[in-house]
């Protein structure tokens, strides 16, 4: 068994990747911000089945946080992360410092992309500049890693859509692979931020997915307004959580869906505050009326 390499220097990373490329090896890439959970590990396993080499990056990217406290409190668990990744077949972990990714005096590399409605709704409207930071770091990582395929979870569906659009517009030779959300036994979407929740808060947070599943299951028989009211009431029932938004949206444009006859590609999205933690989730709706 070949030992997993852990690299924090982009020049060393480039040398390894050049050797792999010259050998004709196919590279799969799983970019993460660490605090790894089963959702991340599912991405690594998927990459392992489809590629000759698998790289995981662990980097808490400061440019995508518009709340300094959120950045400060984001869980950082590198030693634990490495122990989780190695047994499932990652070949290399790239864990750079902020200075390595963003050297002082270096011009910021942000691709000029017109995201249209993707950068106007939901996360974009509540977290100004967030997706600019996401595109910046993913673009830099793609240039460093030069992957054939990159793997992202559908829990961050808007991020996935943004990365797909960026890749398309600047014609990057990377296949963007979306993978289903992995959930805890009570339905809560797995997230690195769940590590910040108490046991009681995790139980409460499961109401988010239950509300979204209700919208999905009653989409044909209830009006959007009825569904919104029921979902919000269910999430906020105990006065512990506060809904930031709920949106039923076209899965391609992420623009709100007003009626059932427009598209068969729909998802319901939510962002919820639970104490100091902000949680997001989404569920696909099969629209039989489209």
Phi, psi and omega in degrees: 000128179281131180290143177291131176274143173239119187233138177240006184242127186289335177289320176294318177302314182299321180296317179296314183294322177301317177299316180296317180296318180295335177274000178076024183274141178272131186249126172255143188229131176239099178280132180221168171251021176080198188050054192290144178226184185299332176298315176297317183296328176296324177294318180296317179297319178298314178298322181298323182285344189244002186218161176280327179225146180234128176245134173245130173258143176233108184203118176278105190276112185292336186285351179257005177259122175262358178241111182303325180293324178297318177296315181298321186271354182299130185295136178235114189221056189301313183299315178296320180299316182297322179294330180283325187281317190304317183293342184259006165105018172289137179271331186208138172245126176257113184233074185281161170279169175298320180296328178289322180282323183231075181300141178304134178085351179284136177294134179295136179259099178235113181296142178279103185234137173263101183276351180058226184293340179300334182253024181232343187244164172049245184301323182296320182283335181264343181228075184305132178084353184301310186285337171298317178293322177298311180298322180301310185287322180293320177300315179297316181294320178298321179294324181284316188274330182051053184283157170277324180221146176230143191241129182224146179277147180284351175302319175267065190293322179293321175299316177302316179296319179296316181294321176299317181292318177301312181299320180292313186292325180257011170056049177281139183277056182231127173279124180265117186251116175269138183235144185302150176297134174263134185241153172287171186299335179268005178098347179298128178296130179294135182208147176300330181289343177298336179296341180272356183266146172284170177301317180295321180293324177298320177296316179296319184295338179297343178294339180295307181294324178299321178295319180291322177296325177297315178301314179303313188285342183243014183301322184282329189259347182238155178283156177305319180299317178298318180294317178300312183298317180294317182295313181296316180298320180294320182288320186266006187309315185270359180072014181265325180251154178230123180286127174273316171200154165229133182220133169260118193223155172297130185290344179269310184265339186066014174283146183302141176263123184268322181229174187272359189257004187273321188205154175259008181244090188230147172221152173252131186242150175213147168231133188222141175263130176230100188063233180269002185257135178252124184243141175235155179200163174203155182221138177285143175244126175274112186264095183285351180272350184287000000 
